[in-house]
Amino acid sequence: MKRALSPAICVIAILLFTCCKKGDTGPAGTANVIYSAWFTPASYTKDTVFGIWGFKYNQAAPGITQNVLDSGTVLTFGKLSGYNVSIWPTGNVGQLPISLTYISGSTMTDTWSAQASLGNLRIRFVNDKNYWTSISNAHSFRYIIIPGGKAGGRMAKRSYEEICREYNIPE
């Protein structure tokens, strides 16, 4: 005697075959993600904020729209090639803000940060001892814009390599 399959078993079987196909990769992730080429500021402008001087550079970034500022993410990465390799290894990439503590006569800390505003990305450098009167122009930066509503928007800090892999961005 043949037994009929119960409706519950049929529903479960249909869900298993339609929802979990072999080879599903999930969301593409790269749609609308914008990334810049690496850029190297030719010069920085000296500024002073609350008695601490620093250096800033403004990079035009038309992809930083009000929508991105309201609900997306702008990630900024740096290759700080102007440092001795014992402080920042050649080819090393880090996400800003980056703070480097080292000894040069005394212990000091350099901090690199980025601030996104409408159509602009500002790179800023400060030294906690007001030690440097100029900085190297060997440092390079790039930004990645992830619009709101995309997987990874307002994401936790991850490595540069992980982000490039996820969004198919050439390193």
SVG drawing of the C-alpha trace seen along z (x, -y; Angstrom):
<svg xmlns="http://www.w3.org/2000/svg" viewBox="-2 -77 69 79">
<polyline fill="none" stroke="black" stroke-width="0.4" points="0.0,0.0 1.4,-3.4 1.3,-6.2 0.8,-9.8 3.3,-12.4 2.1,-14.7 1.7,-18.4 4.3,-19.4 6.9,-17.1 6.1,-18.5 6.5,-22.1 9.9,-21.3 11.2,-19.5 10.2,-22.4 11.9,-24.9 15.1,-22.9 15.3,-22.6 14.5,-26.3 16.3,-28.1 19.6,-26.2 20.8,-25.6 24.4,-24.5 26.6,-27.4 24.6,-30.3 27.0,-33.1 24.8,-35.6 24.6,-39.3 27.0,-40.5 28.1,-43.4 29.9,-45.4 26.9,-47.3 27.3,-51.1 30.4,-50.7 32.9,-53.5 36.6,-53.4 39.3,-55.9 42.7,-55.3 45.6,-55.7 46.4,-59.4 49.5,-61.1 49.1,-64.6 51.7,-66.9 51.6,-69.2 49.6,-69.8 48.2,-72.9 49.3,-73.6 46.4,-74.4 45.9,-74.8 43.1,-73.4 43.0,-74.1 46.7,-74.9 47.8,-71.7 49.0,-72.2 48.5,-69.7 48.5,-69.3 45.5,-68.8 44.9,-67.8 41.5,-68.0 40.8,-65.5 37.8,-66.1 35.5,-63.1 32.3,-63.7 30.9,-60.3 30.5,-61.4 26.9,-62.6 24.5,-63.6 22.9,-60.2 26.3,-58.5 26.9,-60.9 23.4,-60.1 23.3,-56.4 26.4,-55.0 30.1,-54.5 33.3,-56.1 36.4,-54.1 39.8,-55.6 43.1,-53.7 46.6,-54.8 50.1,-53.6 52.4,-55.7 55.5,-55.4 57.1,-58.5 58.0,-56.6 61.1,-54.5 60.2,-50.9 60.6,-50.0 57.6,-52.2 55.5,-51.5 56.5,-48.6 56.7,-49.2 53.5,-48.3 51.5,-48.1 47.9,-49.4 45.9,-50.6 42.4,-52.0 42.3,-55.6 42.4,-56.7 45.9,-55.4 48.0,-56.3 51.7,-55.6 53.6,-55.8 57.4,-55.8 60.6,-57.4 62.4,-60.2 64.2,-61.9 61.1,-61.4 58.0,-59.2 55.5,-60.8 52.3,-59.8 51.4,-60.7 47.7,-60.4 46.3,-60.3 42.5,-60.8 40.0,-61.3 36.8,-63.3 34.2,-63.0 32.0,-65.9 29.9,-66.6 32.1,-66.0 35.3,-66.1 37.6,-63.9 40.0,-65.6 43.2,-63.8 44.6,-65.3 47.9,-64.6 48.7,-65.7 51.7,-65.0 51.0,-65.1 54.2,-67.1 53.8,-69.6 57.1,-68.3 56.9,-68.3 57.0,-71.6 56.5,-69.7 55.6,-66.2 56.6,-63.9 54.6,-63.8 55.4,-60.1 52.2,-58.9 49.3,-57.8 45.6,-57.2 42.4,-55.8 38.8,-55.8 35.9,-53.3 32.3,-54.5 29.7,-52.0 26.2,-53.4 23.5,-52.9 21.4,-49.8 24.3,-47.7 25.7,-44.7 28.5,-46.0 27.2,-49.6 28.1,-51.1 30.4,-48.0 32.8,-47.1 36.4,-47.7 37.9,-45.0 41.1,-44.6 41.8,-46.3 42.2,-42.9 38.9,-41.7 37.0,-44.7 38.7,-44.6 37.9,-40.9 34.2,-41.4 33.6,-44.2 35.9,-43.0 38.1,-46.1 41.6,-45.8 44.3,-46.3"/>
</svg>
